[in-house]
Amino acid sequence: MILFLFAGLFMQTRAQDSAKHQIKALMDGKHYVFEPTTTTSGKGRSIYVGTSSYFLEMAGDTLKVYLPYFGRAYSASMNPSDAGYDFTSTDFTYEVSEGKKNTSIVSIKTKDRSYNTDFELTVYDDGTAYLRANSSDKQSVSYNGGVKVKQ
């Protein structure tokens, strides 16, 4: 009986390690899409965005972002598309590190926008993810959702 218990624990640990390595390889490969299901403003207001067309897409050396924004903007723009995060960037830094509890943490910092944005994406071994966006012209906002392989 004790032997079966140890065998079960060993197999569960190997499965967790395998999932962790798959997520890390996906993040290192830079070909994935984050799709949010909810967004939370800096004041704690949570909004369901569901199965919409919002995304943060990493495609090698190109970052495409189309995310809603709910919160306080510190400067007003004449361009209506600046209300949320809607841009493509090819000049950014990208770092992947290992987090706590089987997570991979991706830090992305844009350099080619008038108001640069820092994104921190925490990806769990089951594919769920948490994204935090910080910009000098807007209050920070976060998103909960999932990561999948870019098709």
N, C-alpha and C positions, 0 to 999 in steps of 0.2 A: 504494500500500500504506500509506504514512504517512497519507494522507488518511482511509482507512478506520479506521485506529487512532485518530486524533483524533475522528472522528465517533462511534466506539464509546464512547470515554471521555466525550464530551460527553453522549451519551444516558444513560449510566449515572449521571452526576452529576445530570442532570435528574430521573431516576427516584428517586434518593435524596432530592433536595430535595422532590419531590412527596410521598413517603411521610412525610417529616419534617413537612411542613405539614399533612398529614391527621391525624397523631397529635396535633400541637399544637392543631388545631381541635377534635378530640375532647375533649382535656383542658380546653380553654377553654369548651366547650359544657356541661360538667358532666353528661353523660348517658352513663355508661359503667359497666362492671362489670369488676372485677379478680377472676380466679379462680385460686387457687393450685394448683400441682401438688405442690410440696414446701415444707416448713417447716424452718427451722434454728434451734435454740435458741441462747441466748447462749454455751453451752459447745461449740457446733459440731456437735451431734448433728442429723443430717438425717433427716427422716421424710417418706415419700411419702404425700400425702393424695389424690392421683389426681383422678379425675373425680367428685368428691364435690359436695356442696351448699354448700361454703364459698365466701364471697365478701366483697368490699368493693364496695358499690354507691353510686355518686354519682348522685343523681336531682335535679338542680337545687339546691334549698336543703335537701335532706335527705340525710344520710349514713346508710346502713344497713351494719352490719358483723356478720358471722357468720364468725369465723375461729377455728381451733383454737389452743390455747396449750400449748406444751411448754417448761417451764423453771421457774425458781424464782420463787415469789410471795413478796413481802415482808410481806404481811398476808393473813390468812385471812378469807374471806367466808362468811357463813351461807347465802348464795344459791348453789346449784350452777351456775346459768347464768353466774356471774362467773368460772368456771374458765377460760374462753376469752374472746374478745372477741365479745360478743353484745349489741348495742345499736343504737338509732337515735338520731341526734343532729340537731338543727336549729340549734344554736348552735355554730358552728365558724368558724375562719378557713381560707381556701383561696387558695393562691398557686401559679401556674404559672410556671416559669422554664425557660430553655434550658440544657441540660447539655452535656457533652462527647460527642463521637462520635454525633451525631444522636439525642440523647435529650431528652425533656421530663421535667422534675422537678416533681412536685406535692407541696406541703407542706400537710397538713391538721392542724389542732390543735383538738381538742374543748374546749369551755368549759362544758358543761352536765352533767358527770358528777362524782361524788365523787372519782374518780381519773381525771383527764383524760389523754388519750392523744394522742401526736403520731405521725402517719403520714408517711412520705416514700416516695412512689411514683415510681420511675424507669421510664419507658416508652421502649423502643427503637423504631426506625422500622419494625421488622417485627412489632410488636404484643406482643412478649414484654416482661415487666415484672418488677421486683424491688420488693418492699414491705418496709419496715422499720417496726416498731411499737415505740414507747418509751412507757412509763408509769411513774409514780412508785411504783406498787405491785407491779410485776413486772419481771423481768429482760427486756431487749429480745429481740425475736425477729424473724426475717425470713422472707419467703415469696418463692418464685419461681413464676411463672405467666404469665398472659397477660391482655390487656385486649381487650374487645370492646364494640361499641355496645350500649347498654341497649335492650332490646326493649320 
